[in-house]
């Protein structure tokens, strides 16, 4: 099963509920993308959800408050 390597988001299961109240099973899939990320000076390929990609782009070039290494992102389609 596909999973975001940063936040752990994965496929969830639920039910379709139309007007007739006849429930049928369905899946809710996160929007996962394969991206190349720079971590500690090395390029690493990861599977990330688009929410995490947005977060990385917004915090690009900053150090976290806990003193962790900087993470930069380059998206290759």
Secondary structure, DSSP 8 states (H G I E B T S, - for coil): --B-TTT--B-EEEEEE-TT--EEEEEE---EEEEEEEETTEEEEEEEEHHHHHHHHHTTT---TT----EEEE---
